[in-house]
C-alpha cells in the first residue's frame, strides 16, 4: 500500500495539471442513506456512539419472536404463568406482541452494540428457560 501511495503522490506532484478530485456520489444514493439515517433515529432518545450491527438486530428480532411464540404456547398449553412484571399472569396474545413490539423498537434504536449483545444473551437464556418450564409443566 505504501509503494502505491508514494507512486500516486509522485505522479500528482510531478504533473500539476493531473486532476485527483473524487467525483460526487450519486444524488439518489445520498438521499437513500439520509432516509435510512432518519429512520434509524426516528425513535432514538439517547446518543449512540456504537450502534448495534444489522446481524445483532436480526438475532434480537429472532430471539424475541421465539420468546413470544413460546410464551403464547406455554400460556395456552402448559398451564404456566407469565413472569414479566409489566404484564398480568395471563396476558392476551395481543398484549404480549404489543409490549414486545414497542419495547424492542425503543431498544433497537437506543442501545449500544455491547448492550445489544448482553440483551441477546439474556433473551437466549429466557428462551431456554421457557423451553424448560414448558417441558416441566406440560
C-alpha positions in Angstrom: 0.0 0.0 0.0 2.9 2.4 0.8 4.6 2.0 -2.6 1.3 2.7 -4.4 0.7 5.8 -2.3 4.2 7.1 -3.0 3.7 6.4 -6.7 0.4 8.3 -6.9 1.8 11.1 -4.8 4.9 11.5 -7.0 2.7 11.4 -10.2 0.4 14.1 -8.7 3.3 16.3 -7.7 5.1 15.8 -11.0 2.1 16.5 -13.1 0.4 19.7 -11.7 -2.5 19.5 -14.2 -3.5 16.0 -13.1 -7.0 16.2 -11.5 -7.1 14.0 -8.4 -10.5 15.0 -7.1 -13.1 12.4 -6.4 -16.4 12.6 -8.1 -19.5 13.4 -6.1 -21.6 10.4 -5.1 -24.9 10.0 -7.0 -27.7 12.2 -5.5 -30.1 9.2 -5.2 -27.5 7.3 -3.1 -27.1 10.3 -0.8 -30.9 10.6 -0.4 -31.2 6.9 0.3 -28.6 6.9 3.0 -30.1 10.1 4.5 -33.5 8.4 4.6 -32.1 5.3 6.3 -30.4 7.5 8.9 -33.6 9.5 9.6 -35.5 6.2 10.0 -32.8 4.8 12.4 -33.1 7.9 14.5 -36.9 8.1 14.5 -37.2 6.6 18.0 -33.8 7.5 19.2 -33.7 9.3 22.6 -30.1 8.5 23.6 -27.0 9.5 21.7 -25.3 6.3 20.4 -21.7 6.1 19.6 -21.6 2.5 18.5 -24.9 1.2 17.2 -25.7 -2.5 17.0 -24.9 -4.2 13.8 -27.7 -5.5 11.4 -26.8 -9.0 12.4 -27.2 -8.3 16.1 -30.6 -6.6 15.5 -31.7 -9.6 13.3 -30.7 -12.0 16.1 -32.6 -9.9 18.6 -35.7 -10.0 16.5 -35.5 -13.8 16.0 -34.9 -14.5 19.7 -37.7 -12.2 20.8 -40.1 -13.8 18.3 -39.3 -17.2 19.6 -39.7 -15.9 23.2 -43.2 -14.6 22.4 -44.2 -17.7 20.5 -43.1 -19.9 23.3 -44.8 -17.8 25.9 -48.1 -17.9 24.0 -47.8 -21.6 23.6 -47.0 -22.1 27.3 -49.9 -20.0 28.5 -52.3 -21.9 26.3 -50.9 -25.5 26.6 -48.7 -25.9 29.6 -50.7 -24.0 32.3 -47.8 -21.7 33.1 -47.9 -18.0 34.2 -46.2 -15.0 32.6 -43.2 -13.9 34.6 -42.9 -10.4 33.2 -43.9 -7.9 36.0 -45.2 -5.4 33.3 -47.9 -7.9 32.3 -50.6 -9.8 34.1 -50.0 -13.5 34.8 -52.2 -14.4 31.8 -51.9 -11.7 29.2 -53.6 -11.9 25.8 -51.6 -12.6 22.7 -52.1 -9.0 21.6 -50.7 -7.7 24.9 -47.6 -9.9 24.6 -47.0 -8.9 21.0 -47.7 -5.2 21.5 -45.4 -4.9 24.5 -42.6 -6.7 22.7 -43.0 -4.5 19.6 -43.0 -1.2 21.5 -40.1 -2.1 23.8 -38.0 -3.7 21.0 -38.5 -0.6 18.8 -37.2 1.6 21.6 -34.3 -0.8 22.5 -33.2 -1.3 18.9 -33.0 2.5 18.4 -31.3 3.4 21.7 -28.9 0.6 22.7 -25.2 0.5 22.0 -23.7 -2.6 20.4 -22.4 -4.0 23.8 -25.9 -3.6 25.4 -27.5 -5.4 22.5 -25.0 -8.3 22.9 -26.0 -8.6 26.6 -29.7 -8.4 25.7 -29.4 -11.1 23.1 -27.7 -13.4 25.6 -30.3 -12.7 28.2 -33.1 -13.3 25.7 -31.4 -16.6 24.6 -31.3 -17.7 28.2 -35.0 -16.7 28.6 -35.9 -18.9 25.6 -34.0 -21.9 27.0 -35.8 -21.3 30.4 -39.2 -21.1 28.6 -38.5 -24.5 27.0 -37.5 -25.9 30.3 -40.7 -24.6 32.1 -43.0 -25.7 29.3 -41.5 -29.1 29.3 -41.8 -29.4 33.1 -45.4 -28.3 33.3 -46.8 -29.8 30.1 
